[in-house]
Amino acid sequence: MCATLASAVFGSLVLAPVALANFITPKAGGSPNADQIHSLYVIILIVAAFVFVGVEGALIYSLYKFRAKKVRVAAQIHGNTRLEIGWTIGAALILVILTVVTFVKLPGIINPPNTTAPFLESAVSEPVPPNGKRLVICVQGRQFIWRYVYGAACQSDPFKPGLPYSYQEMYVPADTTVVLSITSVDVIHSWWVPSLGGKVDAVPGNNTFTWFKARGPALYHGQCAQLCGRQHAFMTAQVDVMSPSDYQKQIAQLKQQITTANSRVTQLRQYLQRTGNL
């Protein structure tokens, strides 16, 4: 009785839709490109499942049909032209189907859409939405934390005075096409928030680009997906999606915090110089 009850509870937990969510497929729901990646993966997975069942079914049938019998001399089969032509054509059709579906889905993964929220900022960068309007954020990977710099000018100088920045948690407005310019200051990292799209490598000396158009308000979690050192596991990433008005308030608050911190550092430096400790 206890074993039966335990089996029933275990089965209900394992087979529950929530428990299996994203178990064998990429996450989706946070951005259009993540949704396209998810649907493409599911289509390929279904086709692969049919191929797997067909091949394994043929294998099991062959094991049963041509199993060892009392006849001492086995039948010698030298080939079946129709069967060989059939599976060659079938494999070619499967490849054609997967190729067509991939190229149908690819534009939705690569090309960003227009922003539906009130427009915030534009910059010269890639990729570019049809109307050219997007929010640019520079992402810097370093052992072992992410630095996010806000403003189009970050692409020419991410350390330019006056540009607001944050660590680990990125702030973005909802329904806004966000273009990320990603690089690294030390080793190769990989920025990946699964619900917002595919992972992108952060390479020292190079800029790579990706985009997302997040739904919110929500908080999306990610991780550095490239082994980058002893504390790689602690290099997490978060994207805090808020309304455009709240985003503007958050950026203004970051600027104020940076200005206050710089003022305190200046006062401390002057004090140390005045007292002969610098």
N, C-alpha and C positions, 0 to 999 in steps of 0.2 A: 504494500500500500504506500509506504513512504517512498520507495523507489519510483513508483508510478507517478506520485505527486511531484517528486523532484524533477522527473523527466518532463512532465507537463509544464512546470514553471520554467524550466530551462528552455524548452522549446518555444514557449510564448515570448520569452525575453529575446531569444536569438532571432526569431522570425518577425518580431515587431518592426514595422516600417521605420520607426525612429532609430532603432538599434542598428538597422542596416543602412541608414542614410549615409551616402558617400563611402560605403564600405569598399566597393571595387570601382568606383567612378570618381572623377575629380569633383570638387565642390563647385557649386553654382549659386546663383541667386543674388550676387552682390553687384554684378556689372554685366552689360550685354556680351562682352567678349568672353567672360567666364561661362555664360550660358551657352554660347556657341561651341566652346571647347567641350563642355559637358555633353551637349547633344551629339556632336561628332564622335566623341568617345563611345557613347551608348550605341550609336548606329554600327560602328566598327565592332564593338563587343558582341552585338546581336549576330552580325554576319559571321564573326569568328566562332560563336557558339554553334551555329548551324553547321559550319565546316567541321568543328570538333565532333559533334554528334554523328555526322555522316561518316567521318573517317573511323571513329571508334565503333560505330555500328557495323561498317564493312569489315573491320578487324574481328569483331566478335562473331559475325556470321561466318567469316572464313575459318576461324578456329573451330567452329562447330561443323561446318560443311566438310572441311578437308581434314578432320581429325584422324588420328591413326585408327586403322581398321585391320581386320584379320587378313585382308588381301596382302600377299607378300610383296607384290610389285606395285609401286605407286604409279598413278597415271601421270604421264609427262605432258604438261601444258606449256606450249611454246609462246603463247601470247593471244591477245584478243584485240584485233585492230579497232573494232567499233568501240570497245570499252576504253581503249587508250585515247582515241580521238575524242570521246565523250568527256573524259575527265580533263583533258587538255583544254578543250573549249570551255568547260565549266570553270576551271581555274582562271582562264583569261577573262571571262565575263565577271567573275568576282573582283578581279583587279580593276577592271574598267569601272564597275559600280563604285568601288571605294575611291578611285581617283576622281570620278565625277562629283561624288558627295563631298570629298575634301575640298575641291576647288570651288564648290558652291558655298561652303561654310567659311573658307579662308578669308574672303573680304570682310566678313563680320568680325573676325578675330584680329585682323591687322589694321583695318581702317576705322578710325574713331568717328562716332557720330557727332552731330551738333549738340551744343549744350541746350537743355530745356529750361534750366534755372536762369534767373537774371544774370546777364553777362558780367564777369568780374574783371578779367584781365586777358591780354593777348601777348604773344611773343613769337619770335621767329624760331621755330623748332620743328622737329619731326617726331611723330606723325602729326598731320594737320587735318582737322575736321573740314568738311566742305566749305563752311563759312569762315574758316581761319581763326575762329575764336576759341580759346582754351585757357585753362589755368596751368601754369608751369611751376613745377616743384622739382628742385634738385635733390637727389638722394645720394648721400655719401656713406659708403660702408667703411668701417674701420674696426679693428679688433678692440672690443667686441660689441659694437653698438651702431645704430643707424642715426645719421644726422640729416635733418630735412630743412632745406632753405627755401623760403617762399619769395616769389617775385621773379619776373623774366630776366632781370639782370644777373641772377645767380649763375646763368650759363657761361657768362664771360668771367665772373669772379664770385665764387660761392662764399668768399670771406669778405665781401665788400661791406664796409661800415653802413649801418642802417638797415640791412636786410634782416628781417626776423627769421629765427630758426628754432627748431625744437629737436629733442633727442628721443629716440625710440617710438614716440607716438606722433603720427602724422595727422594734421587737421585738414579736412577737405569739406567743401560744400556739397550737398546732395544734388543729384541730377546735373552735375557739371562735368564736362569733358576735361579730365585732368591728365596732362602729359608729364611723365616722369623722365628726367634726364639723370641717368644712374652712372655712378663711377665709384672708384675705391681709392683710398689714400695709402693702402699698404699691400694686402694680398687680395686674391680673387674671392669675392663674396657672391651671394645670389639672393636678390630680393624677391620674396614670394609670399603673397597673401592669397591663398588658393581661391577664396570666394570672389576675388577681383580679377582673376586671370592667371596666365601662365607665369612661370618664374623667369627672371631676367638676370643674367650675370652682371656683376659690378667688377669691372676690370680696371686695374691701375693704368692711368694714362689714356683711357678711352672712355667715350660716352656711349652708352646704350640707352635705347628709348623704349618705353611702353606706355600704355594708356589704360584708363578705366573711367567708368561713369557710374559712380556708386549710388546705390539706393540707401536712403536713410530716413530718420536718424538711426544709426547703428554703429557698433564697434566691431571691426573685423580684425582677426588675429592672423599673424603669419610668422615666418621663421626664416633665418638665413639658411638656404638650401645647398650651400657649398661648404664642405669641411674647411674651416679657415683657422684652426688652432685649438688650443686646449679648452677654451671657454666658448667654443662654437655653439654648444647647446643653449647658452644663455643669451644668444644674439637674436632676440625676438623682435617682431615688428607689429605695430598696431596702427590701424587707420580709423580715426574717429570721424564719422560722417555726421554733419550737422546742417542746419538750414543755412542758406547764404548769409542771412543777417547775423546769425550766431558766429559764422566763420569770420566775418569781418570784425566782429567784436573780439574774437579770440586772437586774430592777428594783431589788432591794436593793443591787446593786453600783452602779447609777446614783445612787441616793440617797447612798450613802457617798462616791462621787466628788464629788458636788455639795457635800456637807457639808465635805469636806476642802478643796475649792477655796475655798468661802466663808470657811473658817477662815483660810486663807492670805492671802486678800484683806484680811480684818479685821486680821491681824497686820501686813501691809504698810502698811495705812492708819495704824495706830497708830504704826508706826515713822516714817512720813513726817511725821506730826503732831508726834511727839516731837523730830524733828530739824529741824523748821521748814521742811520741803520740801513741805508741803501746806497 
